[in-house]
């Protein structure tokens, strides 16, 4: 393996990328900034003192040159369904550990196919080192440990404050038009959006939730082996109504010109929630498992707001890799570091009901 302490943060000037870079700087880590926008990279370089390289996300040869001296990449340049392949290919070619902050199930599924090659090279491939999916993945494994005979898992998450960053909104827009998904008997299975709704008690409050095609339908299956998995997110009545309505327009929402129109509208919005909202907000998670005999366990988790948490968990995992604490091959956060990984984040609370 390479003897390097260098971390490449690709998409370093995006909303979440900036949070990750600032935390790396506070921890005196050796970072190279990277992305497509030269002006934004130069400004960030002047502000942080880190060097930078301009590389297009689909330029595999350019990415190889970027990654050749690095120990690992924290890939923040989504939507990852368009960018993960080139980056992971470059990582394999240069023997660089791959991490990203995706929540897109398609990316988890496709990168899992690199497991054998990564093991052969002694590299770790770990997508989802942020809010998607560290807390939910750890909660899933914690519940599996509580009930090893579990055959069904439901996970839910919601936020107390904040909103979406532009990057998250773009990733969600790219996924429109394909309906919902759950894992049923080990297989990814279509489920009409809005067809599964339930009220969940997150401890601090109760709220309606909507079943969505979130990354855990891929990651939690590999972390726990539980064959039936559903993921829910807090939703207003209007969101639930829109989700139901969207099923009639999937053909339209799949069209690229419709997505491009929506993506342009997103570009005009603020980069993400304000610092005050982000720092005072909290994330709430809930999980339930049950087995064939009807035995069940429920646990809750409360932690930092999504974007703040992403910076902490992505950097924590990067530091573990630099210290030689990693498992070769495709890994989820809980597969590599166990159910207690999320408890390393200060102020995180977990309760078993």
N, C-alpha and C positions, 0 to 999 in steps of 0.2 A: 504493500500500500504506500501511497505518497506520504512523505513526512512534511505535512503542511498544516498551518493553522488558519489558512485563508478561507473566509466565507464570502461567496458571491451572493449578493441580494439582487435578484433580477426583478425589474418592475419596482425599483427602490424608491421612486418618487411618487408612487400611488399612495392613496390614503393609508392603507395598512402597511405598505412597504416602508413609508416614513416612520411609522411607529416602531417597526422592527429595527430599522437602522439606528434610530435614536437610542433604543434600549441596548443595542450592540455597542454603541459609542460609550454609553454609561458604564458598560461592563468591560471597556478597553479591549474589545475584540477586533480582530484584523479583518476589515471588510473592504470589498470592492463593489462599488455601485454599478449597476448595469440596467440597460433598457434601450428603448428605441428613440427616445427624445433627447437629443444632444443638449438643448438649452436647459431643460429641467435637470438633467444630470449635472451639468456644469454648475448650476446654482446650488444644487444639493452638495456637490463636492466642496464648493467654497464655504458652505455653511458648516459641514461636518469635518472637513480635512481628509476625507477618504478619496482615493483615486476612483476614476470611473472609466467605463468602456461603453461605446455605443454599438449595440448589436441588435439586428432584427430578430424577432422571436422565432422566425422560420428558417434562419440562416444557420444550418447545422455546422458548417465549417467555421463560421464566426463564433458560434457557441463553444465549439471545441477549443479554439484558441483562448477564449475567455476562461474556460473551466480548467485548462491544462495545469495551471499552478495551484488550483484550489482544492481544499479538502471536501467541501460540500457546497451545494447551492440551496438557498431558500428562495424558491421560485414563487413570486407574487404576481406574475403577469398573466392574469386570466383574460377572458374565459379559457379555462385550462383545457377544455375539450379541443381547442384550436392550438394550444401551445405546449402541452405536456409531452407530446411525442418527440418533437425536435429536441427539447431540453433533456428528456430521459435518454434519447439516443446519444446525445453528446456526452452525457454523464457516463454511460457504459463505455463509450469510446475512449474517454480520458480517465477512467477509474475514479470518478468523483461521486460521492454520496448524493442522492437526490432526495430533497424534501420540498413540499409545497404546502399551500394553505387552501387547497380546494375543498369543496363540499359536493362536487359533481360525481354522482355514482358512476357515470360513464368512464371517468378518469380512473377511479379506483378499480373498476373492472378491467380496463385495458392495461394499466400498469401492473396488475397482478400477474399478467402473462409474462412479465420480465423476471419472475422469481428465480427460475433455474439459472438464467444467464447472470443475474446479480450475485447469486450464491457462488457460482463458479469464479467470479471476479472478486469475491469478498466484500461486495458493496451492499449498502442498505438502500432500498427504494421505499420511501415513506411519504406518500401523499397524505394531506389532511393533518398537518401539525398545528393547526389553529383551532378556533372555536369549532370549526368543522374539521375534525370530529373528536378532538381530544376528550372533552368532558363527557359526551354521550358514549363514546367507545369505552371509556373507563367505567362509566355507570353500567353499561351492558355487561362487561366482564365481572364487575362486582356482584350484579344480580345472578349471573350464571354461577359464581362461586357460592352464593347463598343457596341456590337451588340447582344443583348439578343435573337434575333430571328434567330441567326446563325444555319445553318444546315450542313455546310461544314467547315472544318479546314484543312489548310496546314501549317506545321511547317518545318523549315529548319535550319541547323546549320553548321558552318564550323570554322576552326581555321586559325590564321595567321601564327603560327609557332609551332614547337614541333613535335609530333609523338605519337605513341601509347606506353603505358606501356605494359610489358609482360602480366599482368593480363587482360587488355582490349583485346589484341591480342588473348589470349587464349579463352576468352568468345566469341569473334567473330568466331574463328575457330570451337568451339563447335556448333555454329549455322549454319555452312555451310551445304548445301545439302537440305535445306528445302525451298529454294526460298524466295520470298518476301511476305509481308503481309500488308494489309491496313485494316482500319475498314470501313465497308460499311453497311449502314442501321443498325448500332449497332452491327454487327457481324464481327469477324475477318475473312478476306477473302483473299485467295491466289492471288498473283500478281507476275508474272514472273519478276525476277531481271533484271533490264535494260530496262523494258518496259515503265517506267515512268521516263523521264528526263526533267528538265527544267532549264533555266538560271535564276538566282536570283540575285537581286541587294541588297547586304548587307549594302549598304551605302558607306563603305570605298572602295569597289570593287564589281565587278560582277563576278560570276563564275557559271559553270554548276553544277547541283546537280542531285543526283540519289536517287530514292525512296528506302528506306530500312525498314526492320521490326524492328523499334526502340521501346523503352519502352513506348513512348507517345501514341501509338495506344491503349494501355491499360489505362495509367494514365490520359491522357487528356480527355478520354471518361468519366471517373468517376469524374474528376474535373469540367467538363463543361456540360456533357450530350449531347454534339454535336455527332451525330451518324455517320458522315462520316469524317474520319481522315486519312491523309497521312503525312509521315515524310520523309524529304530529307536531304542528307548530301553532302557537297562540294565534287566534284569528277573530276578527270582528264579524258581525253578521253580514256586513257589506262584502268583506273578503270571501266569506263562504258562498254568498249569492253569486259573486263574480266567478268563483271557481266552478260552480255548477254551470253557469252560463257559458264559460269558456269551452266546455265540451262540444258545443254546437259549432264552434268556430276554429276547431283545431286545424282544419285544412288551411284556413286563412293564416293562422298564427305561425304555421310552419313555413310560410313563404318568406324568402330572404328579404324582399323589399319591405315587408311589414316589420320584420325585426330591425332592419336598418333604420327605418323611420323612428322606431321606439328607442333605439340606441342613441340616435342623434338628440332626442329629447332628454335622455339621461345625461348626456355630456353637458347640457346647459345647467344642470342642478349642482348644488354644493358637493364637494368631494366626499363628504360623509358627515356624521353627527359632530356637533361642536365638542370641544375638549371638556366643557363642563358637563354636558349630557353623557359623554362617554365615561368620564371618571366617576360620576355619581350613579350611573346606571348599574344594574345587576342582571345576571343571567340566571334563569331558573330552569332546572331540568327535573324530569320525573321519569321513572321507569317501572315497568311491571313485567314479571315473568310468571308463567304457570306451566304445569306439566299435565300429562294425560290423566292423572288421578284427580286433577282439580286443585292441587296444592299450589299456592301462589305467594309471591314476595313482592313488595313495593318499596322502592327507595327514592329519595329526593336528593337533589344537589343544588346548592346555590354558590355562585362564583362571580368573578369579575364580568363586566360587560363584554360582549362578544369581541370587539376589536382590540380592546386592552388585553383581554385574555389571549387572543391570537398572538400578539407580540410576545407575551410572557412564555407561552408554551412553545412557540416556534424557536425562540432563542434558547430556552432551556434544553430542548431536544438537540439543537445545534451544538450546544456546549457538551452534552453527553457524548455526541459523536466525536467531537474533537478530543475528548478524554479517552477515546477508544471503547466507550460503552455503547455498542450497537450490535444488532444481529444481522448477519448478511441475508440477502434475499428481500422479497417483498414483505413488508411489515405494516401492520396498523399500529398506532401508538400503544394500545393496550397489549397487543401481542409482544411488542419489544420491551415495554417498560412496566406492564402490569396495571392492575386496577387502581393502584395508589398514585399513579403519575399525577393525576389532577390534584391530589391532596398536597402536592409540593407547591401549589400556587397559594400564596398567602390570602387569607380571608375566605377560602373555600370551606363550605360546610356540607356534610353529607348526613342524611338521617335515614335510618331503616325503620319502616313502619310495620 
